Amino acid sequence: MIVKLSQQDIKRYNWYIWRFVIACFAFVVILIGLTTFGAFGPLPSLRELENPKSDQASEVRSSDDQVLGKYYSKNRSSVPYSKISPNVLNALVAKEDNHFLSHSGVDFWRTFSIIPYNLIGKRQGASTITQQLALNLFSDEERARNPVKRLFQKLKELIIAIRIEKHYTKEEIITMYLNTVDFGSNTFGISAASETFFNTTPDRLTPDQAATIIQLLTAPTANSPIRNPERALANRNFTLSRMVQEGFLGADEAEKAKAKPLGLNYHLVSHTEGLAPYFRAVVKEDIKKILKEIPKADGSAYDLDRDGLKIYTTVNYKMQQYAEDAQREWMRKLQHQFNTEWKGVKLSTRIKNYKLLIDQGMRQSDRYRQLKLEEKSDEEIATNFNTPDMVNLFTWKGNIDTLMKPIDSIVYCQMLLRNAMMSMDPTTGYVKAWVGGINFEHFKYDQVKKGARQVGSTAKPFTYAVAIENGYSPCMQVDNVPVTITGYGDKDWTPGSSLEETVPGRITLRTALARSQNWVTAFIMNEVKPEPVANLIKNMGVHTDVPPYPSICLGAFDATVMDMTAAYSAFANHGVWTEPTYLLRIEDKNGNLIYSKTPKVKQVMNEQVAYVMVDMMKSVIDAGTGWRMRGTYKLTNPIAGKTGTTNENSDGWFIGMTPNLVTGVWTGCEKRDFHFRTTHSGQGANSALPVFALYMQKVYADSSLGIKPNIDFELPKQPLTTALNCDAYSDEQKGTNEVEKKLSF
């Protein structure tokens, strides 16, 4: 039955419809007005629009302007528009907002057409790029699930988007968006996404790579090419089709791109990975202290993990890589030597304080701390550590998961050799390489700056330097016999000397230092006395306690790799000690300088004394304990240095000097009671020197570094007053000079 409406009825119904439309329009206007005035939450001010905040990773940069690593809560770094590939820009516009270049922040046609578009298979969202940027930058709330709350969020996004369009160009908007958006895998911004998924930079992304990354925006987890490669591939190809439809890509080129596999080079960026992790951890601690004293212009504090700071360091990217490679190459072999020496030996009967040390290691472990947090009793903890479980272990062939008792994993870790090295320019104090340990993921304690260990015979040059300062000659001869020093402490001190290492008869001071002879060194200490030696050591930058006792001449004190390397740099730098410097300056995200560092410099010894000591330490390499440098590693250039080995081979040292670089290396176990069983393997000449040699081989092979092997140490400005060539004297003449009474022994 058809009801025929009268003209009056039609007019009345039209009026109802128009009233409904007007009411809806008025409601929307009122909502927009209320939103504009902040009724549903504050909107960003003009100042905030002009200075949008987004968490940005702070970058640690090397001296050759490479990124060593980042500090972040969100892995995000900004890149300018000019360094983003057009493929990325085109893929984004085609996939997310094809009217981006023409709308003013809100695409009303897109908003009303979203339903029919999705019904016919054209997948796209309702928000424009500008609206998504508004959500990313100026909303502290998560995307609401409640429809009413989401409506209010959309209204705010709409108003903010329109305001953004008034204040920024399209290039600025799309750049800000790409630098802030979440791509999943804790990766924020196109720079981090390019690195994470394809190990490249945004300007080098190909059409298929750009499409793969852009398709992540719809659902970073669901569309992940790692978790759901088939879905990601289909979405990538859809994005490529959209690029063709919008005229950004030719059909033939798109088909070739679609035929490619995803071609991922996936590497999830981690704080513990990459070059110089120990160095970056130390720098982070330093910067946090610095930033406490330097507020922003508005008085607020800098946030290292969010403010996008640029941290410029002295570390050279290539030299750092060579240092880490050298450590890895030698320590893998050395660990095999160490394991062979202990093979078949019952550790509990041969290692002092074995049970105590293993118990300490257990109590310092993450597992123990977790069990304590769970309020487990001591008996329950003991049971846990003695029950086989899957544990992750470091090996020089890579991390492994294996089934073993956790207490046995503690023993395993205690039997792992540790190693640290630092390399610096002696003239500027700039640190060029810093390797604080063998694996930061498993062993985070830095042995360069924090880990003071007994220095052994690397302390001997300090005693000889005091002697040279007081007129002793490198050619002076001394009977190499036992020496007893009295008057210090309750007991007399008589150092030992192994039979096979002792050079019999009368020997020169040069030979005594080159062959690391304890008795002659003790004799010289008895002549010059401990106080001047201790004072010199402290004056040369050793910050740990150095008591004025005779035994310091043989290294009976602890020092860090950093302090010992810097001290030796004074020998190579005409007696001038320069503070080891690794942090040059800090800039904010806009390039404004907020901190800079100038190293301290002081003259700690006469330049003639410094040169004589360098020349004497050349003999260590040419005719002494450092002979492997010439014989095994074939380094023929001018090198000076000193090996060091402590009691029971617990610590092995080598500090090497060239005119351009001074490098200190230490090797040992975490606890000193775990050590090599023989001096043949445990001495510094075997446990530490090879790391230096391999490092220098790599440095010299790279001509781009400008470190030439054929340069010798500079002579003092004034003519030398000390004879250096002992072969020019007869046995009767050796050691004779103007201070005759000191030379007639």
Secondary structure, 3 states (H helix, E strand, C coil): CCCCCCHHHHHHHHHHHHHHHHHHHHHHHHHHHHHHCCCCCCCCCHHHHHCCCCCECEEEECCCCCEEEEECCCEECCCCHHHCCHHHHHHHHHHHCCCCCCCCCCCHHHHHHHHHHHHCCCCCCCCCHHHHHHHHHHCCCCCCCCHHHHHHHHHHHHHHHHHHHHHCCHHHHHHHHHHHCECCCCEECHHHHHHHHHCCCHHHCCHHHHHHHHHHHCCCCCCCCCCCHHHHHHHHHHHHHHHHHCCCCCHHHHHHHHHCCCCCCCCCCCCCCCCCHHHHHHHHHHHHHHHHCCCCCCCCCCCCCCECCEEEECCCHHHHHHHHHHHHHHHHHHHHHHHHHHCCCCHHHHCCCHHHHHHHHHHCCHHHHHHHHCCCCHHHHHHHHCCCEEEEECCCCCCEEEEECHHHHHHHHHCCEEEEEEEECCCCCEEEEEECCCCCCCCCCCCCCCCCEECHHHHHHHHHHHHHHCCCCCCCEEECCCCCECCCCCCCECCCCCHHHCCCCEEEHHHHHHCCCHHHHHHHHHHHCHHHHHHHHHHCCCCCCCCCCHHHHHCCCEECHHHHHHHHHHHHCCCEEECCECEEEEECCCCCEEEECCCCEEECCCHHHHHHHHHHHHHHHHHCCCCHHHHCCCCCCCCEEEEEECHHHCEEEEEEECCCCEEEEEEEECCCCCCCCCHHHHCHHHHCHHHHHHHHHHHHHCHHHCCCCCCCCCCCCCCCCCCCCHHHCCCCCCCCCCCHHHCCC
